[in-house]
Amino acid sequence: MRLEVSGHQIDITPALKDFVTAKLERISRHFDHHLDVRVLLSVDKLQHKAEATFTPRGKALHAEAEAADMYAAIDLLVDKLDRIVLKEKERITDHHRGESAVRSGSFG
């Protein structure tokens, strides 16, 4: 997984980057191929915002979350990304691969 963490009006500390990396391991376990993930952390007054965009199989998936604390915003972001990934994997799964009369040759 290639991870790019950037900040808008916030300095990205090594502890913050390590936290993001550890949390995104939960997302990377769903895929067996290389992922490019871009995370943007920003602060606007008292709201901390975390955004992430990643591209599995050429399709860009995006999520964002806001919270009063940056670590809480990252947790919410990873929860949203996990739901999006599961929904996308369910969408691309072929549900018609079971036994059918046409595939077994007994149709007729």
LUMVORO-741406 format. One record per atom (N, C-alpha, C, O): residue in three letters; atom name; x, y, z. Coordinates in steps of 0.05 Angstrom, whole numbers. Layout:
BEGIN
ALA | CA | X | Y | Z $
...
END
This chain:
BEGIN
MET | N | 17 | -23 | 0 $
MET | CA | 0 | 0 | 0 $
MET | C | 18 | 25 | 0 $
MET | O | 36 | 27 | 17 $
ARG | N | 13 | 42 | -19 $
ARG | CA | 27 | 68 | -20 $
ARG | C | 9 | 89 | -7 $
ARG | O | -13 | 94 | -16 $
LEU | N | 19 | 101 | 14 $
LEU | CA | 3 | 120 | 30 $
LEU | C | 16 | 147 | 28 $
LEU | O | 40 | 151 | 32 $
GLU | N | -1 | 167 | 22 $
GLU | CA | 8 | 195 | 21 $
GLU | C | -10 | 211 | 41 $
GLU | O | -34 | 213 | 36 $
VAL | N | 2 | 221 | 62 $
VAL | CA | -12 | 236 | 82 $
VAL | C | -3 | 265 | 80 $
VAL | O | 21 | 271 | 82 $
SER | N | -22 | 283 | 77 $
SER | CA | -16 | 311 | 76 $
SER | C | -35 | 327 | 94 $
SER | O | -56 | 317 | 102 $
GLY | N | -27 | 351 | 101 $
GLY | CA | -42 | 367 | 119 $
GLY | C | -48 | 394 | 108 $
GLY | O | -32 | 406 | 94 $
HIS | N | -71 | 404 | 116 $
HIS | CA | -79 | 431 | 108 $
HIS | C | -84 | 446 | 135 $
HIS | O | -102 | 440 | 149 $
GLN | N | -66 | 465 | 140 $
GLN | CA | -66 | 481 | 165 $
GLN | C | -61 | 463 | 189 $
GLN | O | -70 | 469 | 211 $
ILE | N | -46 | 442 | 185 $
ILE | CA | -38 | 424 | 207 $
ILE | C | -11 | 411 | 199 $
ILE | O | -7 | 403 | 176 $
ASP | N | 6 | 408 | 219 $
ASP | CA | 31 | 394 | 214 $
ASP | C | 27 | 364 | 219 $
ASP | O | 14 | 356 | 238 $
ILE | N | 36 | 348 | 200 $
ILE | CA | 33 | 319 | 202 $
ILE | C | 57 | 309 | 219 $
ILE | O | 80 | 308 | 209 $
THR | N | 52 | 301 | 243 $
THR | CA | 73 | 290 | 260 $
THR | C | 77 | 261 | 254 $
THR | O | 59 | 248 | 243 $
PRO | N | 100 | 250 | 261 $
PRO | CA | 104 | 221 | 257 $
PRO | C | 83 | 204 | 272 $
PRO | O | 75 | 183 | 262 $
ALA | N | 75 | 213 | 295 $
ALA | CA | 55 | 198 | 310 $
ALA | C | 28 | 197 | 296 $
ALA | O | 14 | 177 | 295 $
LEU | N | 21 | 220 | 284 $
LEU | CA | -4 | 222 | 269 $
LEU | C | -3 | 204 | 244 $
LEU | O | -22 | 191 | 237 $
LYS | N | 20 | 205 | 230 $
LYS | CA | 23 | 188 | 206 $
LYS | C | 23 | 159 | 213 $
LYS | O | 11 | 143 | 198 $
ASP | N | 36 | 151 | 235 $
ASP | CA | 36 | 123 | 244 $
ASP | C | 7 | 114 | 251 $
ASP | O | 0 | 91 | 245 $
PHE | N | -8 | 132 | 263 $
PHE | CA | -36 | 125 | 270 $
PHE | C | -52 | 120 | 245 $
PHE | O | -68 | 101 | 244 $
VAL | N | -50 | 137 | 225 $
VAL | CA | -64 | 134 | 200 $
VAL | C | -56 | 108 | 186 $
VAL | O | -73 | 93 | 176 $
THR | N | -30 | 103 | 186 $
THR | CA | -20 | 78 | 173 $
THR | C | -31 | 53 | 187 $
THR | O | -39 | 34 | 174 $
ALA | N | -31 | 53 | 214 $
ALA | CA | -41 | 30 | 229 $
ALA | C | -71 | 26 | 224 $
ALA | O | -80 | 4 | 221 $
LYS | N | -86 | 48 | 223 $
LYS | CA | -115 | 45 | 219 $
LYS | C | -121 | 36 | 190 $
LYS | O | -141 | 21 | 186 $
LEU | N | -106 | 45 | 170 $
LEU | CA | -111 | 38 | 143 $
LEU | C | -103 | 9 | 136 $
LEU | O | -110 | -1 | 115 $
GLU | N | -88 | -4 | 154 $
GLU | CA | -83 | -32 | 150 $
GLU | C | -109 | -48 | 149 $
GLU | O | -110 | -69 | 136 $
ARG | N | -129 | -39 | 163 $
ARG | CA | -155 | -52 | 163 $
ARG | C | -168 | -51 | 135 $
ARG | O | -182 | -70 | 128 $
ILE | N | -162 | -31 | 120 $
ILE | CA | -173 | -28 | 93 $
ILE | C | -157 | -46 | 74 $
ILE | O | -168 | -59 | 56 $
SER | N | -131 | -46 | 77 $
SER | CA | -114 | -60 | 58 $
SER | C | -117 | -90 | 60 $
SER | O | -110 | -104 | 41 $
ARG | N | -127 | -101 | 82 $
ARG | CA | -131 | -130 | 84 $
ARG | C | -153 | -140 | 65 $
ARG | O | -155 | -164 | 61 $
HIS | N | -170 | -122 | 55 $
HIS | CA | -191 | -130 | 37 $
HIS | C | -181 | -134 | 9 $
HIS | O | -195 | -146 | -8 $
PHE | N | -156 | -125 | 3 $
PHE | CA | -146 | -126 | -24 $
PHE | C | -120 | -142 | -24 $
PHE | O | -105 | -142 | -5 $
ASP | N | -116 | -157 | -46 $
ASP | CA | -91 | -172 | -50 $
ASP | C | -72 | -158 | -69 $
ASP | O | -51 | -169 | -75 $
HIS | N | -79 | -135 | -79 $
HIS | CA | -62 | -120 | -97 $
HIS | C | -55 | -93 | -86 $
HIS | O | -64 | -86 | -64 $
HIS | N | -38 | -78 | -100 $
HIS | CA | -27 | -53 | -91 $
HIS | C | -49 | -31 | -90 $
HIS | O | -66 | -29 | -108 $
LEU | N | -49 | -15 | -68 $
LEU | CA | -68 | 7 | -65 $
LEU | C | -53 | 33 | -64 $
LEU | O | -32 | 34 | -51 $
ASP | N | -64 | 54 | -76 $
ASP | CA | -54 | 81 | -73 $
ASP | C | -74 | 96 | -56 $
ASP | O | -98 | 99 | -64 $
VAL | N | -66 | 106 | -33 $
VAL | CA | -85 | 119 | -15 $
VAL | C | -74 | 147 | -10 $
VAL | O | -50 | 151 | -3 $
ARG | N | -91 | 167 | -13 $
ARG | CA | -84 | 195 | -7 $
ARG | C | -102 | 204 | 16 $
ARG | O | -127 | 203 | 14 $
VAL | N | -90 | 213 | 38 $
VAL | CA | -104 | 223 | 61 $
VAL | C | -98 | 252 | 65 $
VAL | O | -74 | 260 | 65 $
LEU | N | -118 | 268 | 69 $
LEU | CA | -115 | 297 | 74 $
LEU | C | -128 | 303 | 102 $
LEU | O | -151 | 297 | 106 $
LEU | N | -111 | 313 | 119 $
LEU | CA | -120 | 321 | 146 $
LEU | C | -121 | 351 | 147 $
LEU | O | -102 | 364 | 139 $
SER | N | -143 | 362 | 157 $
SER | CA | -145 | 391 | 159 $
SER | C | -160 | 400 | 184 $
SER | O | -174 | 384 | 196 $
VAL | N | -155 | 425 | 192 $
VAL | CA | -168 | 436 | 215 $
VAL | C | -181 | 462 | 206 $
VAL | O | -169 | 479 | 194 $
ASP | N | -207 | 464 | 213 $
ASP | CA | -222 | 489 | 208 $
ASP | C | -236 | 497 | 233 $
ASP | O | -255 | 485 | 242 $
LYS | N | -225 | 518 | 245 $
LYS | CA | -234 | 527 | 272 $
LYS | C | -232 | 505 | 292 $
LYS | O | -210 | 497 | 299 $
LEU | N | -254 | 494 | 301 $
LEU | CA | -253 | 473 | 321 $
LEU | C | -259 | 445 | 310 $
LEU | O | -259 | 425 | 324 $
GLN | N | -264 | 444 | 284 $
GLN | CA | -270 | 418 | 271 $
GLN | C | -246 | 407 | 258 $
GLN | O | -232 | 420 | 242 $
HIS | N | -240 | 382 | 263 $
HIS | CA | -218 | 367 | 251 $
HIS | C | -230 | 350 | 229 $
HIS | O | -250 | 336 | 234 $
LYS | N | -219 | 351 | 206 $
LYS | CA | -230 | 336 | 183 $
LYS | C | -209 | 318 | 171 $
LYS | O | -186 | 326 | 168 $
ALA | N | -218 | 294 | 164 $
ALA | CA | -200 | 274 | 152 $
ALA | C | -214 | 265 | 126 $
ALA | O | -237 | 258 | 126 $
GLU | N | -199 | 266 | 104 $
GLU | CA | -209 | 257 | 78 $
GLU | C | -190 | 236 | 66 $
GLU | O | -166 | 238 | 70 $
ALA | N | -201 | 217 | 52 $
ALA | CA | -184 | 197 | 40 $
ALA | C | -196 | 189 | 13 $
ALA | O | -220 | 188 | 9 $
THR | N | -178 | 185 | -6 $
THR | CA | -185 | 176 | -33 $
THR | C | -166 | 153 | -40 $
THR | O | -142 | 155 | -37 $
PHE | N | -178 | 131 | -49 $
PHE | CA | -161 | 108 | -58 $
PHE | C | -174 | 96 | -83 $
PHE | O | -197 | 99 | -88 $
THR | N | -157 | 82 | -98 $
THR | CA | -165 | 72 | -124 $
THR | C | -160 | 43 | -127 $
THR | O | -139 | 34 | -136 $
PRO | N | -179 | 26 | -119 $
PRO | CA | -177 | -2 | -124 $
PRO | C | -188 | -8 | -152 $
PRO | O | -210 | 0 | -159 $
ARG | N | -172 | -21 | -169 $
ARG | CA | -180 | -29 | -196 $
ARG | C | -189 | -5 | -213 $
ARG | O | -208 | -8 | -229 $
GLY | N | -176 | 18 | -210 $
GLY | CA | -182 | 40 | -227 $
GLY | C | -205 | 58 | -219 $
GLY | O | -210 | 78 | -232 $
LYS | N | -221 | 50 | -200 $
LYS | CA | -244 | 66 | -191 $
LYS | C | -237 | 81 | -166 $
LYS | O | -228 | 69 | -146 $
ALA | N | -241 | 107 | -166 $
ALA | CA | -234 | 123 | -143 $
ALA | C | -256 | 122 | -123 $
ALA | O | -279 | 128 | -129 $
LEU | N | -249 | 116 | -98 $
LEU | CA | -268 | 116 | -76 $
LEU | C | -260 | 137 | -56 $
LEU | O | -236 | 140 | -50 $
HIS | N | -279 | 153 | -46 $
HIS | CA | -273 | 176 | -30 $
HIS | C | -291 | 176 | -5 $
HIS | O | -314 | 169 | -6 $
ALA | N | -279 | 183 | 18 $
ALA | CA | -294 | 186 | 42 $
ALA | C | -283 | 209 | 58 $
ALA | O | -259 | 216 | 56 $
GLU | N | -299 | 221 | 75 $
GLU | CA | -290 | 242 | 92 $
GLU | C | -305 | 241 | 119 $
GLU | O | -328 | 232 | 120 $
ALA | N | -292 | 251 | 140 $
ALA | CA | -304 | 251 | 166 $
ALA | C | -295 | 275 | 182 $
ALA | O | -273 | 284 | 178 $
GLU | N | -312 | 285 | 199 $
GLU | CA | -306 | 307 | 217 $
GLU | C | -311 | 300 | 246 $
GLU | O | -330 | 285 | 252 $
ALA | N | -294 | 310 | 263 $
ALA | CA | -298 | 306 | 292 $
ALA | C | -284 | 329 | 307 $
ALA | O | -270 | 345 | 295 $
ALA | N | -287 | 329 | 333 $
ALA | CA | -275 | 350 | 350 $
ALA | C | -245 | 344 | 354 $
ALA | O | -230 | 361 | 362 $
ASP | N | -237 | 319 | 350 $
ASP | CA | -209 | 310 | 354 $
ASP | C | -200 | 297 | 328 $
ASP | O | -215 | 283 | 315 $
MET | N | -174 | 301 | 321 $
MET | CA | -164 | 290 | 296 $
MET | C | -164 | 259 | 297 $
MET | O | -170 | 246 | 277 $
TYR | N | -157 | 247 | 320 $
TYR | CA | -156 | 218 | 321 $
TYR | C | -184 | 206 | 319 $
TYR | O | -187 | 185 | 307 $
ALA | N | -204 | 220 | 329 $
ALA | CA | -232 | 211 | 326 $
ALA | C | -241 | 213 | 297 $
ALA | O | -255 | 196 | 287 $
ALA | N | -232 | 235 | 284 $
ALA | CA | -239 | 238 | 256 $
ALA | C | -227 | 216 | 239 $
ALA | O | -239 | 207 | 220 $
ILE | N | -202 | 208 | 245 $
ILE | CA | -189 | 187 | 230 $
ILE | C | -203 | 161 | 235 $
ILE | O | -207 | 145 | 216 $
ASP | N | -211 | 156 | 260 $
ASP | CA | -227 | 131 | 266 $
ASP | C | -253 | 130 | 250 $
ASP | O | -260 | 110 | 238 $
LEU | N | -267 | 153 | 249 $
LEU | CA | -292 | 154 | 234 $
LEU | C | -287 | 150 | 204 $
LEU | O | -302 | 136 | 191 $
LEU | N | -266 | 161 | 194 $
LEU | CA | -258 | 159 | 166 $
LEU | C | -253 | 129 | 159 $
LEU | O | -263 | 120 | 139 $
VAL | N | -238 | 116 | 176 $
VAL | CA | -232 | 88 | 170 $
VAL | C | -257 | 70 | 171 $
VAL | O | -260 | 52 | 155 $
ASP | N | -275 | 76 | 190 $
ASP | CA | -301 | 62 | 191 $
ASP | C | -316 | 66 | 165 $
ASP | O | -327 | 47 | 154 $
LYS | N | -317 | 91 | 155 $
LYS | CA | -332 | 96 | 130 $
LYS | C | -318 | 82 | 107 $
LYS | O | -332 | 71 | 90 $
LEU | N | -292 | 83 | 105 $
LEU | CA | -277 | 70 | 84 $
LEU | C | -282 | 40 | 84 $
LEU | O | -285 | 27 | 63 $
ASP | N | -283 | 28 | 108 $
ASP | CA | -288 | 0 | 110 $
ASP | C | -315 | -8 | 99 $
ASP | O | -318 | -27 | 84 $
ARG | N | -336 | 8 | 106 $
ARG | CA | -363 | 3 | 95 $
ARG | C | -364 | 7 | 65 $
ARG | O | -377 | -9 | 51 $
ILE | N | -350 | 27 | 55 $
ILE | CA | -350 | 32 | 26 $
ILE | C | -336 | 9 | 11 $
ILE | O | -346 | 0 | -10 $
VAL | N | -314 | -1 | 22 $
VAL | CA | -300 | -23 | 9 $
VAL | C | -317 | -48 | 9 $
VAL | O | -318 | -62 | -11 $
LEU | N | -329 | -54 | 31 $
LEU | CA | -346 | -78 | 32 $
LEU | C | -370 | -76 | 13 $
LEU | O | -377 | -95 | 0 $
LYS | N | -381 | -52 | 11 $
LYS | CA | -404 | -48 | -7 $
LYS | C | -394 | -50 | -36 $
LYS | O | -409 | -62 | -53 $
GLU | N | -371 | -40 | -43 $
GLU | CA | -360 | -41 | -70 $
GLU | C | -353 | -70 | -77 $
GLU | O | -359 | -79 | -99 $
LYS | N | -341 | -85 | -58 $
LYS | CA | -335 | -113 | -64 $
LYS | C | -360 | -129 | -67 $
LYS | O | -361 | -148 | -84 $
GLU | N | -381 | -123 | -52 $
GLU | CA | -406 | -137 | -55 $
GLU | C | -419 | -131 | -83 $
GLU | O | -431 | -148 | -95 $
ARG | N | -416 | -106 | -92 $
ARG | CA | -427 | -98 | -117 $
ARG | C | -413 | -112 | -140 $
ARG | O | -427 | -120 | -160 $
ILE | N | -387 | -116 | -139 $
ILE | CA | -373 | -128 | -161 $
ILE | C | -373 | -159 | -160 $
ILE | O | -365 | -172 | -179 $
THR | N | -383 | -170 | -139 $
THR | CA | -384 | -199 | -137 $
THR | C | -407 | -210 | -154 $
THR | O | -429 | -199 | -153 $
ASP | N | -402 | -230 | -169 $
ASP | CA | -422 | -242 | -186 $
ASP | C | -439 | -261 | -169 $
ASP | O | -429 | -282 | -160 $
HIS | N | -464 | -255 | -164 $
HIS | CA | -481 | -271 | -147 $
HIS | C | -494 | -294 | -162 $
HIS | O | -508 | -310 | -151 $
HIS | N | -489 | -295 | -188 $
HIS | CA | -503 | -316 | -205 $
HIS | C | -483 | -338 | -212 $
HIS | O | -487 | -350 | -233 $
ARG | N | -464 | -343 | -196 $
ARG | CA | -444 | -363 | -203 $
ARG | C | -451 | -391 | -192 $
ARG | O | -435 | -410 | -195 $
GLY | N | -473 | -393 | -180 $
GLY | CA | -481 | -419 | -169 $
GLY | C | -491 | -438 | -190 $
GLY | O | -490 | -432 | -214 $
GLU | N | -500 | -461 | -182 $
GLU | CA | -511 | -480 | -201 $
GLU | C | -537 | -471 | -214 $
GLU | O | -554 | -460 | -200 $
SER | N | -538 | -474 | -239 $
SER | CA | -563 | -468 | -253 $
SER | C | -567 | -489 | -275 $
SER | O | -548 | -502 | -283 $
ALA | N | -591 | -491 | -285 $
ALA | CA | -597 | -511 | -306 $
ALA | C | -582 | -504 | -332 $
ALA | O | -574 | -523 | -346 $
VAL | N | -578 | -479 | -338 $
VAL | CA | -564 | -471 | -362 $
VAL | C | -534 | -479 | -361 $
VAL | O | -523 | -489 | -380 $
ARG | N | -522 | -473 | -338 $
ARG | CA | -493 | -479 | -336 $
ARG | C | -487 | -509 | -333 $
ARG | O | -465 | -518 | -342 $
SER | N | -505 | -524 | -322 $
SER | CA | -499 | -552 | -318 $
SER | C | -504 | -569 | -343 $
SER | O | -497 | -592 | -344 $
GLY | N | -518 | -558 | -363 $
GLY | CA | -523 | -572 | -388 $
GLY | C | -549 | -588 | -387 $
GLY | O | -555 | -601 | -407 $
SER | N | -563 | -588 | -365 $
SER | CA | -588 | -603 | -364 $
SER | C | -612 | -587 | -373 $
SER | O | -635 | -595 | -370 $
PHE | N | -607 | -563 | -384 $
PHE | CA | -628 | -546 | -394 $
PHE | C | -638 | -558 | -421 $
PHE | O | -622 | -564 | -439 $
GLY | N | -664 | -560 | -423 $
GLY | CA | -672 | -570 | -449 $
GLY | C | -699 | -581 | -449 $
GLY | O | -708 | -590 | -470 $
END
